[in-house]
Amino acid sequence: MDILFHVATADAARVLMPLARACARARRRYACFFTNDGVLGLQRGELLVALGDAARLVACEESWQRYCEGVACPVELGSQTVSSALMGEGARVVSL
């Protein structure tokens, strides 16, 4: 994987969308891990559309339960262990 985007803030979605589109244009393989209130961006339909080419999209299960309780998660739920594994797989890590 070329890039892992580690998304830890709610405001990161506005930065992540153009980065994801640029990755798609450049045919770069990327994944995203959402944690803390960064999971709130997953409730934005336009972000999910922009991330359509992602190799993997994972939300921290504990963060999802904390910030989005009762709402179905639109991506894979995982742990911080999954985050660590994705960091090891990425050639670059971009923290937002």
N, C-alpha and C positions, 0 to 999 in steps of 0.2 A: 504494500500500500504506500502511496506517495505521501499522503498527508492525513493526520488525525486532527480534527478540530475538537478541542476540549471546551465545551460551552458551559460556562459557570455563572452567567448573569443573564437576566431577562432582556437587557438591552442588546445582547450580542446578536440577536436575530437580524437586526438591520445591517450588521456587518457581514454576517454569515451568508446571507442570500447572494450578494454579488460575488463573494468568494467561491461559493458553490457553482454558480453559473460560469465563472472563469475556469474552474477545474473541468467542468463539462466541455467547454470549448477547447481546452488544451488537452483533453483526453487524459486527465490525471485521475488516478484512482484515489478516492478519499472515503473516510468514515467520520462519524461524529459521535461523541459521547456527551450527553447532556446531564448536568448535575446541578445541585443547589437550585436557585430559582431560574436557572437557564432552561429547565424543563418547561417553563411557561411558554416559551417560543413554539413548542410543539403544538400548541393550541391554535396557532396561526396557519390557516390553510395555505397561504401563499409561501410560507417557509417550507412546508412539506412538499409543495410542487417544485420549488427550487432545489430541494434535496433529492429529487427523483432519481438522479444518477449515482447516488451514494452507494458504496460497496456495503456499508453497514451503518445502521442508525440505532443507537442504544441510549436508553434513559436510565439513570440511576433509580432503582426501585424505591429506595427510601425517600429520595427527593420527590419522586412522582407522588408517592403517598402523602407526603407532607404538603405539597403545593397544589395538587390536583386530585385530592381524595374524591372518590366516587365517579371519576371520569375515566373512561377506557383509554389506555395509552395507545397512540397510533403507531408506535415503534416497539422494538424489542426492549423488554425490561432486563436490567442486569445489575451487577454489583460493582463496587469499586475494584474488585479483582478483575472484572472484564475491562474496566478502564485501564488498568495497569497492563493487561495483555495487549490491548489495542495500541498503547503507547510503545510497546516493544515491537509491534508490527509496522508502525509508521516510520517512514524515512525522515519525516519532519512532523513536529507537533506544534500546532498553533493554538494558543490558549486565548479564549475570548471571555 
